[in-house]
Amino acid sequence: MRLSEINQELAEMAGPTGTTPTTGATPSAPPSVAGSNGPGKGEQLTVQKQDKKQTTLVNKKTGIQTVIPNDPQSAGKIQRSPTGQAMLYQKAQGSVPQVKVGDQVTVA
């Protein structure tokens, strides 16, 4: 067997590879979930969306979304500090207070 034939067989065994969009659009970053490898301490996130099931935060610098479930048994809790600043505690369990789209949330 020639080297080119071996390489072709290996490529067929590996299957199709990822492709780059041809429309010029950049793929959006996958959302992270609170409690996983989420945003770092001190990062500023912006509330992008809130509904009965979850609150979606986005880092304006990176475009990465963080989803906080509104289930009190799940990891991820937003709590207001005494100064009124919304703070995200990624590993704590609790509810998410009513925050508005555009509000800034700081990662604790």
SEGULO-784402 format. One record per atom (N, C-alpha, C): residue number from 1; atom name; residue in one letter; x, y, z. Coordinates in pm, 1 decimal, always signed. Layout:
// residues N
num  atomo  residuo  u  v  w
NUM  CA  A  X  Y  Z
...
This chain:
// residues 108
num  atomo  residuo  u  v  w
1  N  M  +82.4  -117.1  +0.0
1  CA  M  +0.0  +0.0  +0.0
1  C  M  +87.3  +124.0  +0.0
2  N  R  +43.7  +223.2  -72.4
2  CA  R  +115.5  +348.6  -75.1
2  C  R  +71.0  +435.6  +40.9
3  N  L  +156.0  +529.6  +75.3
3  CA  L  +126.8  +620.4  +184.9
3  C  L  -1.6  +699.1  +158.7
4  N  S  -22.8  +742.3  +36.7
4  CA  S  -143.8  +819.2  +5.1
4  C  S  -268.5  +733.5  +24.0
5  N  E  -261.5  +603.8  -7.3
5  CA  E  -375.5  +514.3  +11.8
5  C  E  -403.8  +493.7  +160.9
6  N  I  -299.3  +483.8  +240.5
6  CA  I  -314.7  +467.9  +385.4
6  C  I  -379.8  +593.3  +444.0
7  N  N  -331.1  +710.7  +402.4
7  CA  N  -388.5  +835.3  +451.5
7  C  N  -535.7  +847.9  +413.8
8  N  Q  -569.5  +803.3  +292.9
8  CA  Q  -708.2  +811.5  +249.2
8  C  Q  -795.8  +719.2  +334.6
9  N  E  -746.9  +597.8  +362.6
9  CA  E  -822.5  +504.2  +445.6
9  C  E  -840.5  +559.4  +587.3
10  N  L  -735.4  +618.7  +642.4
10  CA  L  -745.5  +677.9  +775.5
10  C  L  -847.1  +791.8  +777.7
11  N  A  -847.9  +872.6  +674.2
11  CA  A  -942.9  +983.2  +666.5
11  C  A  -1085.8  +930.8  +658.6
12  N  E  -1108.2  +823.5  +583.8
12  CA  E  -1242.2  +764.8  +572.8
12  C  E  -1286.1  +704.8  +706.2
13  N  M  -1192.2  +645.0  +779.8
13  CA  M  -1224.4  +586.0  +909.5
13  C  M  -1257.6  +694.7  +1011.9
14  N  A  -1191.9  +809.5  +1002.5
14  CA  A  -1212.7  +917.7  +1098.1
14  C  A  -1348.0  +984.2  +1078.6
15  N  G  -1403.8  +976.6  +960.7
15  CA  G  -1534.1  +1037.7  +934.3
15  C  G  -1518.5  +1182.7  +893.5
16  N  P  -1632.3  +1249.4  +872.9
16  CA  P  -1625.9  +1388.8  +827.7
16  C  P  -1573.3  +1480.1  +937.6
17  N  T  -1505.2  +1583.0  +895.3
17  CA  T  -1450.9  +1679.8  +990.0
17  C  T  -1540.6  +1801.6  +993.0
18  N  G  -1521.1  +1886.8  +1093.1
18  CA  G  -1599.9  +2009.2  +1105.0
18  C  G  -1575.9  +2100.6  +987.2
19  N  T  -1677.8  +2176.0  +951.5
19  CA  T  -1663.9  +2268.6  +840.3
19  C  T  -1684.0  +2410.0  +889.9
20  N  T  -1629.1  +2501.0  +816.4
20  CA  T  -1641.7  +2641.6  +848.6
20  C  T  -1757.8  +2698.3  +768.7
21  N  P  -1842.0  +2780.3  +829.8
21  CA  P  -1953.1  +2838.6  +755.3
21  C  P  -1900.9  +2920.4  +637.6
22  N  T  -1969.6  +2911.8  +526.8
22  CA  T  -1926.4  +2985.7  +408.7
22  C  T  -2001.4  +3116.5  +393.6
23  N  T  -2093.3  +3145.8  +482.4
23  CA  T  -2171.5  +3268.8  +473.4
23  C  T  -2098.7  +3387.2  +533.6
24  N  G  -1985.5  +3364.8  +594.7
24  CA  G  -1912.0  +3471.3  +659.4
24  C  G  -1955.0  +3491.9  +803.4
25  N  A  -2056.2  +3418.9  +846.0
25  CA  A  -2103.4  +3430.1  +984.1
25  C  A  -2009.1  +3355.7  +1075.7
26  N  T  -1990.6  +3408.5  +1194.4
26  CA  T  -1907.7  +3338.8  +1291.4
26  C  T  -1998.6  +3255.5  +1379.9
27  N  P  -1960.5  +3132.5  +1408.6
27  CA  P  -2046.3  +3050.0  +1493.0
27  C  P  -2054.1  +3107.8  +1633.1
28  N  S  -2171.2  +3101.3  +1693.8
28  CA  S  -2185.6  +3154.8  +1828.9
28  C  S  -2126.4  +3057.0  +1928.9
29  N  A  -2082.5  +3109.8  +2038.8
29  CA  A  -2022.0  +3026.9  +2142.3
29  C  A  -2130.6  +2947.5  +2213.5
30  N  P  -2101.6  +2823.6  +2251.2
30  CA  P  -2201.6  +2744.7  +2321.8
30  C  P  -2224.4  +2800.1  +2461.7
31  N  P  -2345.5  +2788.7  +2511.5
31  CA  P  -2370.7  +2839.9  +2645.5
31  C  P  -2304.4  +2753.4  +2751.0
32  N  S  -2263.0  +2815.5  +2859.2
32  CA  S  -2213.3  +2738.2  +2972.1
32  C  S  -2325.5  +2731.8  +3074.2
33  N  V  -2314.8  +2639.3  +3163.7
33  CA  V  -2416.6  +2622.6  +3266.2
33  C  V  -2354.0  +2657.8  +3399.5
34  N  A  -2426.3  +2729.3  +3481.2
34  CA  A  -2374.8  +2767.4  +3612.0
34  C  A  -2329.6  +2643.6  +3686.9
35  N  G  -2216.7  +2652.6  +3752.9
35  CA  G  -2163.5  +2539.7  +3827.6
35  C  G  -2061.3  +2460.8  +3747.2
36  N  S  -2057.2  +2479.9  +3615.0
36  CA  S  -1957.9  +2410.7  +3533.3
36  C  S  -1841.7  +2506.5  +3509.3
37  N  N  -1768.4  +2488.0  +3403.5
37  CA  N  -1656.1  +2576.8  +3372.6
37  C  N  -1710.6  +2708.6  +3319.8
38  N  G  -1775.0  +2782.0  +3406.0
38  CA  G  -1840.8  +2905.7  +3368.0
38  C  G  -1747.8  +3024.9  +3377.4
39  N  P  -1805.9  +3142.0  +3388.9
39  CA  P  -1727.3  +3264.8  +3392.3
39  C  P  -1643.1  +3275.7  +3518.6
40  N  G  -1538.2  +3355.5  +3509.9
40  CA  G  -1446.7  +3372.5  +3622.3
40  C  G  -1490.9  +3480.5  +3718.9
41  N  K  -1436.8  +3475.0  +3837.4
41  CA  K  -1471.0  +3569.5  +3943.7
41  C  K  -1444.1  +3712.6  +3898.2
42  N  G  -1539.5  +3800.4  +3926.6
42  CA  G  -1524.4  +3940.8  +3893.3
42  C  G  -1571.2  +3978.9  +3754.2
43  N  E  -1601.9  +3881.6  +3669.8
43  CA  E  -1648.4  +3913.4  +3534.7
43  C  E  -1784.1  +3980.9  +3538.7
44  N  Q  -1805.2  +4071.1  +3445.4
44  CA  Q  -1932.9  +4140.4  +3431.6
44  C  Q  -2013.1  +4072.2  +3321.3
45  N  L  -2132.0  +4027.6  +3355.9
45  CA  L  -2222.5  +3965.4  +3260.1
45  C  L  -2346.4  +4052.3  +3248.1
46  N  T  -2411.4  +4044.4  +3134.2
46  CA  T  -2531.9  +4122.3  +3109.5
46  C  T  -2649.3  +4026.9  +3093.0
47  N  V  -2761.7  +4059.1  +3155.0
47  CA  V  -2881.7  +3976.7  +3140.3
47  C  V  -2931.6  +3992.3  +2997.3
48  N  Q  -2936.1  +3880.8  +2925.7
48  CA  Q  -2980.2  +3881.8  +2787.1
48  C  Q  -3127.6  +3844.1  +2775.5
49  N  K  -3170.8  +3749.8  +2861.9
49  CA  K  -3307.6  +3700.3  +2855.1
49  C  K  -3344.3  +3639.0  +2988.7
50  N  Q  -3469.7  +3654.0  +3028.1
50  CA  Q  -3517.3  +3586.9  +3148.4
50  C  Q  -3660.2  +3540.6  +3123.8
51  N  D  -3685.9  +3415.5  +3159.3
51  CA  D  -3821.3  +3362.7  +3154.1
51  C  D  -3843.7  +3277.8  +3277.9
52  N  K  -3952.8  +3204.0  +3283.2
52  CA  K  -3985.4  +3126.3  +3402.7
52  C  K  -3887.8  +3011.4  +3427.2
53  N  K  -3824.6  +2960.1  +3322.4
53  CA  K  -3736.2  +2844.1  +3335.5
53  C  K  -3591.3  +2880.2  +3362.7
54  N  Q  -3543.0  +2990.5  +3303.6
54  CA  Q  -3400.4  +3021.4  +3314.5
54  C  Q  -3372.2  +3168.6  +3289.6
55  N  T  -3252.4  +3207.9  +3330.0
55  CA  T  -3200.9  +3342.3  +3303.1
55  C  T  -3074.4  +3324.2  +3221.1
56  N  T  -3064.8  +3394.9  +3109.9
56  CA  T  -2948.2  +3385.2  +3022.9
56  C  T  -2865.1  +3511.5  +3037.6
57  N  L  -2737.9  +3491.4  +3072.4
57  CA  L  -2642.4  +3600.4  +3086.4
57  C  L  -2541.3  +3589.9  +2973.4
58  N  V  -2487.4  +3701.6  +2928.8
58  CA  V  -2387.3  +3698.1  +2822.9
58  C  V  -2270.2  +3788.5  +2861.1
59  N  N  -2150.4  +3741.6  +2831.0
59  CA  N  -2029.4  +3820.8  +2847.8
59  C  N  -2012.2  +3899.7  +2718.6
60  N  K  -2024.5  +4031.0  +2726.0
60  CA  K  -2018.9  +4115.7  +2605.8
60  C  K  -1883.0  +4108.8  +2536.7
61  N  K  -1776.0  +4081.6  +2611.9
61  CA  K  -1642.4  +4075.5  +2552.8
61  C  K  -1621.8  +3948.8  +2470.8
62  N  T  -1669.4  +3835.2  +2523.5
62  CA  T  -1643.9  +3707.5  +2457.6
62  C  T  -1763.6  +3652.8  +2381.7
63  N  G  -1883.9  +3700.2  +2416.2
63  CA  G  -2005.0  +3648.8  +2352.8
63  C  G  -2053.0  +3517.3  +2412.1
64  N  I  -1985.7  +3469.7  +2515.6
64  CA  I  -2023.2  +3341.6  +2576.6
64  C  I  -2144.8  +3361.7  +2665.5
65  N  Q  -2242.9  +3273.5  +2648.2
65  CA  Q  -2365.3  +3278.7  +2727.2
65  C  Q  -2355.5  +3185.3  +2847.2
66  N  T  -2414.5  +3227.9  +2957.6
66  CA  T  -2424.8  +3145.8  +3077.6
66  C  T  -2572.4  +3134.9  +3111.6
67  N  V  -2620.2  +3012.6  +3126.8
67  CA  V  -2761.2  +2988.6  +3155.9
67  C  V  -2775.3  +2951.4  +3303.0
68  N  I  -2860.9  +3025.9  +3374.4
68  CA  I  -2887.9  +3000.6  +3515.1
68  C  I  -3029.6  +2946.1  +3525.6
69  N  P  -3046.8  +2819.3  +3565.4
69  CA  P  -3182.3  +2766.4  +3581.1
69  C  P  -3253.4  +2837.2  +3696.3
70  N  N  -3382.0  +2860.2  +3682.5
70  CA  N  -3459.6  +2924.5  +3789.1
70  C  N  -3511.5  +2821.4  +3888.8
71  N  D  -3455.0  +2703.5  +3889.4
71  CA  D  -3490.3  +2597.0  +3982.2
71  C  D  -3406.5  +2613.3  +4109.2
72  N  P  -3469.5  +2629.9  +4226.0
72  CA  P  -3393.1  +2650.7  +4349.9
72  C  P  -3303.2  +2533.2  +4387.2
73  N  Q  -3325.4  +2415.5  +4328.6
73  CA  Q  -3243.6  +2297.8  +4358.7
73  C  Q  -3119.8  +2289.0  +4269.6
74  N  S  -3111.7  +2371.6  +4165.5
74  CA  S  -2999.2  +2368.4  +4071.8
74  C  S  -2891.2  +2467.8  +4112.9
75  N  A  -2770.3  +2442.3  +4066.9
75  CA  A  -2659.3  +2534.5  +4093.2
75  C  A  -2680.5  +2662.9  +4015.9
76  N  G  -2645.7  +2771.6  +4078.8
76  CA  G  -2657.0  +2902.1  +4015.6
76  C  G  -2758.5  +2987.7  +4087.9
77  N  K  -2710.2  +3095.2  +4147.2
77  CA  K  -2797.5  +3181.4  +4225.9
77  C  K  -2754.3  +3325.3  +4202.5
78  N  I  -2850.8  +3411.5  +4177.4
78  CA  I  -2822.8  +3554.3  +4166.3
78  C  I  -2884.3  +3619.1  +4288.1
79  N  Q  -2804.1  +3699.5  +4355.8
79  CA  Q  -2849.9  +3764.5  +4478.0
79  C  Q  -2803.9  +3909.5  +4475.1
80  N  R  -2885.8  +3997.8  +4524.2
80  CA  R  -2850.6  +4140.0  +4530.6
80  C  R  -2764.3  +4165.7  +4654.7
81  N  S  -2657.8  +4241.8  +4636.5
81  CA  S  -2572.3  +4280.8  +4748.7
81  C  S  -2640.5  +4396.0  +4822.6
82  N  P  -2589.8  +4433.1  +4940.8
82  CA  P  -2649.2  +4546.8  +5013.6
82  C  P  -2647.2  +4676.6  +4931.7
83  N  T  -2554.7  +4687.8  +4838.0
83  CA  T  -2548.4  +4807.5  +4753.8
83  C  T  -2641.4  +4798.8  +4633.6
84  N  G  -2707.9  +4684.4  +4616.8
84  CA  G  -2801.7  +4667.6  +4505.9
84  C  G  -2742.6  +4599.9  +4383.5
85  N  Q  -2612.6  +4569.8  +4385.6
85  CA  Q  -2546.5  +4503.4  +4273.0
85  C  Q  -2589.5  +4357.5  +4266.5
86  N  A  -2626.3  +4310.0  +4149.0
86  CA  A  -2662.2  +4169.9  +4130.9
86  C  A  -2533.6  +4087.3  +4125.2
87  N  M  -2526.6  +3983.4  +4207.6
87  CA  M  -2408.2  +3897.0  +4215.7
87  C  M  -2448.5  +3755.0  +4177.4
88  N  L  -2365.3  +3688.9  +4096.7
88  CA  L  -2388.3  +3550.6  +4056.0
88  C  L  -2300.6  +3458.4  +4138.9
89  N  Y  -2363.4  +3366.5  +4209.5
89  CA  Y  -2292.8  +3261.5  +4284.4
89  C  Y  -2316.5  +3132.5  +4207.6
90  N  Q  -2213.6  +3087.0  +4136.2
90  CA  Q  -2229.3  +2976.5  +4042.2
90  C  Q  -2258.9  +2842.3  +4107.2
91  N  K  -2200.3  +2815.4  +4222.1
91  CA  K  -2214.7  +2683.0  +4281.7
91  C  K  -2320.5  +2677.3  +4390.3
92  N  A  -2372.6  +2792.1  +4430.6
92  CA  A  -2474.7  +2796.1  +4534.8
92  C  A  -2610.6  +2763.3  +4474.8
93  N  Q  -2694.3  +2700.1  +4555.1
93  CA  Q  -2830.1  +2672.2  +4511.7
93  C  Q  -2919.3  +2784.8  +4559.4
94  N  G  -3017.9  +2815.4  +4480.1
94  CA  G  -3111.5  +2920.1  +4519.8
94  C  G  -3187.8  +2971.8  +4400.9
95  N  S  -3266.5  +3071.2  +4426.3
95  CA  S  -3350.4  +3125.3  +4320.7
95  C  S  -3281.6  +3244.5  +4254.5
96  N  V  -3342.4  +3287.1  +4145.8
96  CA  V  -3292.5  +3403.0  +4073.8
96  C  V  -3396.9  +3513.3  +4089.9
97  N  P  -3357.6  +3627.5  +4149.0
97  CA  P  -3454.8  +3734.5  +4165.2
97  C  P  -3492.1  +3793.0  +4029.1
98  N  Q  -3595.1  +3869.4  +4028.3
98  CA  Q  -3636.2  +3933.1  +3903.6
98  C  Q  -3529.6  +4034.1  +3863.2
99  N  V  -3462.2  +4007.0  +3755.3
99  CA  V  -3365.7  +4101.0  +3698.7
99  C  V  -3417.7  +4138.7  +3560.4
100  N  K  -3374.3  +4252.2  +3512.5
100  CA  K  -3422.5  +4301.1  +3383.4
100  C  K  -3318.5  +4275.8  +3275.5
101  N  V  -3364.0  +4261.7  +3153.8
101  CA  V  -3273.9  +4251.8  +3040.3
101  C  V  -3188.1  +4378.5  +3037.7
102  N  G  -3058.4  +4358.6  +3027.9
102  CA  G  -2963.7  +4469.7  +3027.6
102  C  G  -2897.8  +4493.4  +3162.1
103  N  D  -2952.1  +4436.0  +3270.2
103  CA  D  -2889.8  +4450.7  +3401.4
103  C  D  -2750.5  +4386.6  +3402.1
104  N  Q  -2659.9  +4447.3  +3478.9
104  CA  Q  -2524.9  +4393.4  +3493.0
104  C  Q  -2521.1  +4301.0  +3614.0
105  N  V  -2454.8  +4185.4  +3597.7
105  CA  V  -2438.9  +4087.1  +3704.7
105  C  V  -2289.6  +4059.3  +3719.0
106  N  T  -2239.4  +4065.8  +3840.3
106  CA  T  -2097.7  +4039.9  +3867.0
106  C  T  -2083.0  +3898.6  +3922.7
107  N  V  -1985.5  +3825.1  +3870.8
107  CA  V  -1958.0  +3689.8  +3917.8
107  C  V  -1884.9  +3697.6  +4050.7
108  N  A  -1941.8  +3633.4  +4153.6
108  CA  A  -1880.8  +3635.4  +4287.5
108  C  A  -1780.7  +3522.5  +4303.1
